[in-house]
Amino acid sequence: MNHPFFFNSKNSLNLFGLQKNFDFISKLYFKKKLPKILMLTGPKGSGKSTLVNHFLYSVFDKDNYDINNFLLKTSTHFYKQFKDDFFSNIIYLKGSDFKSIKIEDIRNLRTRIFQSTILDKDRFIVLDDIELFNHNSLNALLKIIEEPTKNNYFFLINNKSKPLLDTIKSRSVEIKIALSENQRLKIIDGLINNFKIKLVLDPKSSQLSPGNFVRFNHLCSEYNISPSTDFVENLSILLDLYKKNKDILFINLAFFIFEHYFKRFSERGSFNKNKIYEIKNEIFDILNNFKLYNINHTALLNAVSSKLNYE
């Protein structure tokens, strides 16, 4: 499935809300104190990848990076190489929700790491969605991390969606990306204005990270989905889209709408709260089993409808 351009962090030309993190990492690097292995940890969509991209741009194309406004310039030769992954001093490996990075990818990474860099400058290896790497890949990665070469720096981006091996954690210096509510809303506002996004969801009605808010807002707008309408109807639409596109984002949106629905349901005050939480947990398990085991679409809808008959 082709997502809109703003789903790609390399198209986030402005850095919103994480300027202090940028300054901190930059100062470490230019003072030659940047750890060889740096892990950025925080919820998916909190700006970790965008932060790394802006830092790398400022390193390799410093004269064209607008440091006063934390802005990437798209007209430069470097940006075109950077965006298309053609710049040899930057290596990206990114996991996915369907296919963990294989051990062959790690072996190819090892080969690339020991190649010479342009003008003998530093090389940065960005491993995104580190928690999605399979066990064998992580063990192979560990061997690379244990003996990093002189010019290599690793950025590990951890969304905390799955447990990470302690052996990886222990070899990394961790920076936690935790947004205050004010930061979260400010970043969302910046993204909406920057990408001219039609607002469908209310940023204040959830605790979604900025990236997830923009993604979910787009899907709701694109497919006429509203969290305030019938949950089963919305779920049916999302399951059809998931079946067609095999994109886990539709299932994640279903979980969000599910949480929104039960929040409204519990606020009515006319139902037994213990019973509501019991139903909520049962439906959560049904959705989670669908995500894990890909159970029958119709069976899932029937099971959810049966549970909601309590209403």
PyMOL commands that set and color helices and strands:
alter all, ss='L'
color gray80, all
select helices_A, chain A and resi 5-7+9-11+19-30+48-60+62-64+77-83+103-113+118-120+130-132+135-146+166-170+181-195+203-205+210-222+231-245+248-267+273-293+297-308
alter helices_A, ss='H'
color red, helices_A
select strands_A, chain A and resi 37-41+90-94+123-128+152-158+173-176
alter strands_A, ss='S'
color yellow, strands_A
deselect
rebuild
show_as cartoon
